[in-house]
Amino acid sequence: MDVVPYPPEFAARYRAAGYWRGETFGGMLRDLAAAHGERTALAGDGERWSYRRLDERADRLAAGLTRLGVRPGDRVVVHLPNRPSFYEVCFALFRIGALPVFALPAHRAAEIGYFCEFTEAVAYIAPDTHAGFDHRELAAGLKVPNVLVDGDPGPFLALDELRAAGQLQEGDVGVPKLIPRTHDDYIYSFRASAEICGLSERSVYLCALPAAHNFPMSSPGVFGTMSVGGTSVLAPHPGPDACFPLIEAERVTITGLVPPMALLWADSAGRTRHDLSSLEILQVGGAKFTEEAARRVGGVFDCVLQQVFGMAEGLVNYTRPDDPPEIALTTQGRPISPDDEIRVVDDQDAPVPDGEPGHLLTRGPYTIHGYYRAAEHNATAFTPDGFYRTGDIVRVTPGGYLVVEGRAKDQINRGGEKIAAAEVENHLLAHPAVHDASVVAVPDAYLGERTRAHIVARAEVTDAELRAFLRERGLAGYKIPDQFAFAETLPATAVGKVSKRRLRERT
Ligand code: J2J
């Protein structure tokens, strides 16, 4: 089975509660064009599109893609930076009933090749070149029937004969996992998010993080902003130099950042000549925002600070804009929905006493019941009664807010960018001089965590050679270890597995 459906009794409950309304993205855009036709939906990359224009462009592209052979249910890998055409492509694919598979701009041949093959994608859609990287070269090496290039100047151009929808997430196994989301569950999550954040048609959302990431896509992100007829502004990158001028020019009211970027913004805000006074909400999430960092950022911006603890698999928690400031400084928020079920358990899946830290399990109206085409992995990633094992260690405050205390999954959170240790280890083990490899997180004042690869070599090899090797294999840059440490052996646990705990203690 490709996709594990919500159990019928749950689906029925979510419909009865009014969360799932049978709405589709295609229908949503049609309604938005009717209600807000001339209002600006998207601004960025030198373009400004009204809702009507977006609707028309999506129709035209859908027709073009259909002529080229894209059919309902087909998968299409979308690898676009922050520009309006990202959403044109999404809506066109949704109108056809095809599934976009979202890749991050930093992904390279290793990831993109895997997505195309694993999903049997019928097309790859990318810019010609972006940020100094030639996507056409990458595309030439893909086993995919069609390549669509979104380049300058003008619209799409079919490179090959063209026959050209999902969410993407890096898991803690050797290969990335795909997260299948439905129109019903996803639309509910961003509509409810927009309501929590108090968005209206006068809201202006700045998409600072990569558009393909779940946070700026749906928490409430661009789709949440669209759902109420607001305007989204697309930044080429999340730094203050790109974003501050946009905040001033577009009178941005809300944006979302990862913690290191929020700290960078706080440093720059003191000396900027740009007027940031339109900002009403600054969201921070994707990695632990420590109380100290939150106080620093909160003290600089004259707006509401909101913590967001979410995951592409579903569950998203927010501190509420009208919460006392202490809550936003010290917790990661509470779930969107009254029907989000939270369990905090020990290693045996037994509930821990109230307020104690434990593994976070969750189930609810927008949390998946299985990864795409991953039956074996799903057997351990979910409980038999359908709770998703988040891999996060949390505690719940008496007020029902979650505090993230740590992580049990073998994943490194490099300033919000997730790195599955096993994936990088697999690539390292492919090098003939590497006998064994183990990748762990090391604390970092700026990013929260960086990566260190512990290597047992069987022949002479340098860290520079290993870095070059990983790059040649087409691994995304953020997954290339920051540090290498060479050793004779790796420490073992009592059962003989590599002890990552002891590795982390090595300096
Ligand atoms: C600590 N850890 C956090 C937080 C995510 C909104 C916001 C973020 C994501 C996201 C998202 C954290 N404090 N505030 O999808 O819609 C870590 C946890 C979590 C994992 C999920 C959204 N916010 N995390 O980051 O799928 O470990 O989603 O399980 O990329 O990031 O990562 P991802």
Residues whose N, C-alpha, C, O or C-beta is under 5 A from the ligand:
A	BS01	J2J	N214 F215 S219 V284 G285 G286 A287 K288 F289 V308 F309 G310 M311 A312 V316 Q332 T390 D392 V404 G416
